[in-house]
Amino acid sequence: MKTTTHTPGPWAASRRNNGMLPVHFQPPCVLARDGNMMLADGLGEGPEAEANARLIAAAPELLEALRECITSEGAACFGDMDNHPEWMQRRLYAISDIAHSAIAKAIGH
């Protein structure tokens, strides 16, 4: 699997603070963990822009959840339940927890 370099997570959906308007009037943006703005334009307007920012900010966690599913341990959970049921159940719960957490961040819960 080819990997690419990207800004490490976590990322956060936030609002730009340019000091000219109250923060709740600022357009949403995506911030890296070091506080640098990664994306501010092209997110849309209103509630859609906020949802877009949350979805983009959840990208590192969503990628992690998908990678966890295809690791040798993750993928094994889907094919060897008869030989190691307790271990498989723990792995499936761990993968599920990672995925649920990433989805919750993406949809704002």
C-alpha positions as CSV (number, residue, x, y, z in Angstrom):
1,M,0.0,0.0,0.0
2,K,1.4,3.4,-1.0
3,T,1.4,6.0,1.7
4,T,1.5,9.7,1.3
5,T,2.7,12.4,3.6
6,H,0.1,14.6,5.1
7,T,-0.2,16.9,8.0
8,P,-0.4,14.7,11.1
9,G,-3.7,14.8,13.1
10,P,-5.5,15.5,15.1
11,W,-7.2,18.2,13.1
12,A,-10.0,20.4,14.4
13,A,-12.9,22.3,12.9
14,S,-12.8,25.8,14.2
15,R,-13.5,29.4,13.2
16,R,-11.0,31.9,11.9
17,N,-10.4,34.7,14.3
18,N,-9.3,37.7,12.4
19,G,-10.1,40.1,15.2
20,M,-12.5,42.1,13.0
21,L,-15.8,40.2,13.7
22,P,-17.0,38.2,16.7
23,V,-15.8,34.6,16.3
24,H,-19.4,33.2,15.7
25,F,-19.5,35.3,12.5
26,Q,-16.1,34.0,11.3
27,P,-16.2,31.3,8.6
28,P,-15.3,27.8,9.6
29,C,-11.8,26.5,9.0
30,V,-9.7,23.4,9.7
31,L,-6.7,23.7,12.0
32,A,-3.8,21.3,12.4
33,R,-2.8,20.2,15.9
34,D,-0.1,22.9,15.9
35,G,-2.8,25.5,15.5
36,N,-1.8,26.3,11.9
37,M,-4.8,26.8,9.6
38,M,-4.9,24.1,6.9
39,L,-8.0,25.1,5.1
40,A,-10.3,28.0,5.3
41,D,-11.7,28.6,1.8
42,G,-13.9,26.4,-0.3
43,L,-15.9,25.0,2.6
44,G,-19.2,26.5,1.6
45,E,-21.5,28.7,3.7
46,G,-23.6,28.3,6.8
47,P,-24.3,24.9,8.3
48,E,-22.9,23.2,5.2
49,A,-19.6,24.9,5.7
50,E,-19.5,23.8,9.4
51,A,-20.3,20.2,8.4
52,N,-17.6,20.3,5.7
53,A,-15.0,21.5,8.2
54,R,-16.0,18.7,10.7
55,L,-15.7,16.1,8.0
56,I,-12.3,17.3,6.8
57,A,-11.1,17.6,10.4
58,A,-12.0,14.0,11.0
59,A,-10.0,12.8,8.0
60,P,-6.9,11.5,10.0
61,E,-9.2,9.5,12.4
62,L,-11.2,8.1,9.4
63,L,-8.0,7.1,7.7
64,E,-6.8,5.4,10.9
65,A,-10.0,3.5,11.3
66,L,-9.8,2.2,7.7
67,R,-6.1,1.3,8.1
68,E,-7.0,-0.6,11.3
69,C,-9.6,-2.6,9.3
70,I,-7.0,-3.8,6.8
71,T,-4.1,-4.6,9.1
72,S,-3.3,-8.3,9.4
73,E,-4.9,-8.3,12.8
74,G,-7.9,-6.3,11.7
75,A,-8.5,-8.4,8.5
76,A,-8.0,-11.6,10.5
77,C,-11.1,-10.7,12.5
78,F,-13.3,-11.3,9.5
79,G,-12.1,-14.8,8.7
80,D,-10.9,-16.8,11.7
81,M,-13.6,-16.6,14.4
82,D,-13.6,-20.4,15.1
83,N,-9.9,-20.6,16.2
84,H,-9.6,-17.4,18.3
85,P,-13.1,-16.1,19.2
86,E,-12.1,-14.0,22.3
87,W,-9.2,-12.3,20.5
88,M,-11.3,-11.7,17.4
89,Q,-14.1,-10.2,19.5
90,R,-11.7,-7.8,21.2
91,R,-10.2,-6.7,17.9
92,L,-13.6,-6.2,16.4
93,Y,-14.7,-4.1,19.3
94,A,-11.4,-2.1,19.1
95,I,-11.9,-1.4,15.4
96,S,-15.5,-0.5,16.0
97,D,-14.5,2.0,18.8
98,I,-12.0,3.7,16.5
99,A,-14.6,3.9,13.6
100,H,-17.4,5.2,15.9
101,S,-15.1,7.8,17.4
102,A,-14.0,9.0,13.9
103,I,-17.6,9.1,12.6
104,A,-18.8,11.0,15.7
105,K,-16.1,13.7,15.1
106,A,-17.0,13.9,11.4
107,I,-20.7,14.5,12.1
108,G,-20.2,16.7,15.1
109,H,-21.3,14.5,18.0
